[in-house]
Amino acid sequence: MESPLLPSLSAAAPEISAVPDWGTLILEALPTMTVATDLAGVIRFANPSALYHLGYTETELCNRATILLLHDLAQIQERSTQMANELGRTIRPGLDCLTAIAAVRGVDRLECDYLRKDGEAIPVVVEITPLYAHSQTLSGFLYTARERETIPQPEPIDNPEASFREFLDSTHDLVQSITPDGHFLYVNRAWLRTLEYQVDDLPQLTLVDVIHPVSMGQTALLFKQALSGHRHSRQELILKTRNGHEIIVESSNSFSFENGKLTAIRSIFHDITSRKHQEQLLAEHQKQLSSANVKLALLATTDALTGLKNRRVFDERMDYECDRAIRQKTPLAVMILDVDRFKEYNDEFGHPAGDHVLQQLSLLLLQNSRTIDCVVRYGGEEFAIILPNTPLEGALVLAERFRQVVMNHEWPSRLITVSIGVASVIPETARTIKELVAEADRCLYEAKHGGRNRIHPEQD
Ligand SMILES: Nc1nc2c(ncn2[C@@H]2O[C@H](COP(=O)(O)OP(=O)(O)OP(=O)(O)O)[C@@H](O)[C@H]2O)c(=O)[nH]1
């Protein structure tokens, strides 16, 4: 097959049959992938290494164009552009390019990818040597290729140890190497700076001097891990500086062994002190915030004078109990209770004394109601009590208990009495609930009108 990239030299050129037998033997023995082409770019010879690595048989590869070897045709294009720039004239890709290179440099050396028969790319360094026949005329090219490392090798370092120390000194992390009994073999600059020591201090120091007492347990564990054959470990530790400051670090440790014996523990400490402080601060703020939210929610639902729930809670609870009563077809009772002639009391004994009465009354109501009942300060000297699952008779019993308890209480200045309006319903709709509260309110008015210190139930 003629390659579109190799049009320039289609004229048949002398074949590589000129290679003497001993030469062929040598080429066949070479471990490099070796291929010889004529000037038309047709493969005339491929050694076993080339056949093996490229996955072809000799018949499949010989007499085919060299382009068959290439994974990426753009690499040839690129090569000819380079040569064109170098020589300042047009160089066509393919053989034209090779001939030009042969004329200028002799051997060409390039990195490219060979194409295996199964389509896989083999990264290679290939040397293309022009072949000259007896008469010094260019007859073909010899491609010798070896696989190239895909991972670039690092540049050799002149003085590895010095460079490595320089590298360790450039990091902000603390690096140390200690003997199994805790003496320092090496520390980097950040270690000395952070822990506030000088190089001269090192011979007198051991690990114990730089580990905070609270981290001693973990340090002991580190040694245990080392002695039980671990190779690496990670920990969070607290170090202490010469002047007693605490440094929180994440430590990565590796253990060195020689003939099965622990010889050194190398550690890198990453300072996380400020991160830890930020986390603590954040946690404290979150705690404060959530307790402030709890307080706020409490303030929004609690009456400041009596500590009872306020009218907002009454409304919410009524919605909830109403739904429940409709669903379960159970009775719901509401009681509204008002202190009798409270204005007179305030006027006679003063507002603070009146406040005290309201506080004491709240306590009596709470003490004498069930836990499922909801006692709220409805406003001023008025209280409301929601009694779930309570028919009118039950609510009246409780109302009478309240009335008596209040009347019989030993009040500091004079007798206190209350009037109570009571209503109960098995609600069918939310509207009946609204009517229930209005009814209790109306009953309270009736109780007042009837002479106070009394209970007025709703009348069917
Ligand atoms: N000390 C005190 N008094 C309050 C508070 N809230 C409301 N009051 C007073 O309660 C009194 C209620 O007076 P009125 O509505 O005239 O009723 P009353 O004097 O109790 O008379 P009747 O309800 O008809 O028996 C007013 O003087 C209010 O100032 C409070 O928080 N503390």
Ligand as a Chemical Component Dictionary entry (heavy atoms), coordinates in Angstrom:
data_LIG
# 
_chem_comp.id                   LIG 
_chem_comp.type                 NON-POLYMER 
_chem_comp.pdbx_formal_charge   0 
_chem_comp.three_letter_code    LIG 
# 
loop_
_chem_comp_atom.comp_id 
_chem_comp_atom.atom_id 
_chem_comp_atom.alt_atom_id 
_chem_comp_atom.type_symbol 
_chem_comp_atom.charge 
_chem_comp_atom.model_Cartn_x 
_chem_comp_atom.model_Cartn_y 
_chem_comp_atom.model_Cartn_z 
_chem_comp_atom.pdbx_ordinal 
LIG N1  N1  N 0 -50.820 43.654 88.820 1  
LIG C1  C1  C 0 -51.238 43.386 87.593 2  
LIG N2  N2  N 0 -52.418 43.777 87.205 3  
LIG C2  C2  C 0 -52.846 43.499 85.969 4  
LIG C3  C3  C 0 -52.011 42.779 85.073 5  
LIG N3  N3  N 0 -52.711 42.625 83.920 6  
LIG C4  C4  C 0 -53.910 43.213 84.073 7  
LIG N4  N4  N 0 -53.991 43.762 85.319 8  
LIG C5  C5  C 0 -55.063 44.533 85.897 9  
LIG O1  O1  O 0 -56.255 43.757 86.065 10 
LIG C6  C6  C 0 -57.309 44.675 86.179 11 
LIG C7  C7  C 0 -58.524 44.154 85.499 12 
LIG O2  O2  O 0 -59.583 45.042 85.798 13 
LIG P1  P1  P 0 -61.012 44.903 85.161 14 
LIG O3  O3  O 0 -60.910 44.412 83.749 15 
LIG O4  O4  O 0 -61.726 46.186 85.384 16 
LIG O5  O5  O 0 -61.680 43.795 85.970 17 
LIG P2  P2  P 0 -61.781 43.521 87.485 18 
LIG O6  O6  O 0 -61.374 44.707 88.274 19 
LIG O7  O7  O 0 -61.006 42.295 87.787 20 
LIG O8  O8  O 0 -63.307 43.318 87.670 21 
LIG P3  P3  P 0 -64.090 42.034 87.238 22 
LIG O9  O9  O 0 -63.291 41.270 86.249 23 
LIG O10 O10 O 0 -65.360 42.549 86.695 24 
LIG O11 O11 O 0 -64.293 41.240 88.479 25 
LIG C8  C8  C 0 -56.823 45.999 85.599 26 
LIG O12 O12 O 0 -56.696 46.952 86.627 27 
LIG C9  C9  C 0 -55.466 45.647 85.011 28 
LIG O13 O13 O 0 -54.549 46.744 85.155 29 
LIG C10 C10 C 0 -50.733 42.395 85.533 30 
LIG O14 O14 O 0 -49.947 41.790 84.840 31 
LIG N5  N5  N 0 -50.397 42.706 86.807 32 
# 
loop_
_chem_comp_bond.comp_id 
_chem_comp_bond.atom_id_1 
_chem_comp_bond.atom_id_2 
_chem_comp_bond.value_order 
_chem_comp_bond.pdbx_ordinal 
LIG N1  C1  SING 1  
LIG C1  N2  DOUB 2  
LIG C1  N5  SING 3  
LIG N2  C2  SING 4  
LIG C2  C3  DOUB 5  
LIG C2  N4  SING 6  
LIG C3  N3  SING 7  
LIG C3  C10 SING 8  
LIG N3  C4  DOUB 9  
LIG C4  N4  SING 10 
LIG N4  C5  SING 11 
LIG C5  O1  SING 12 
LIG C5  C9  SING 13 
LIG O1  C6  SING 14 
LIG C6  C7  SING 15 
LIG C6  C8  SING 16 
LIG C7  O2  SING 17 
LIG O2  P1  SING 18 
LIG P1  O3  DOUB 19 
LIG P1  O4  SING 20 
LIG P1  O5  SING 21 
LIG O5  P2  SING 22 
LIG P2  O6  DOUB 23 
LIG P2  O7  SING 24 
LIG P2  O8  SING 25 
LIG O8  P3  SING 26 
LIG P3  O9  DOUB 27 
LIG P3  O10 SING 28 
LIG P3  O11 SING 29 
LIG C8  O12 SING 30 
LIG C8  C9  SING 31 
LIG C9  O13 SING 32 
LIG C10 O14 DOUB 33 
LIG C10 N5  SING 34 
# 
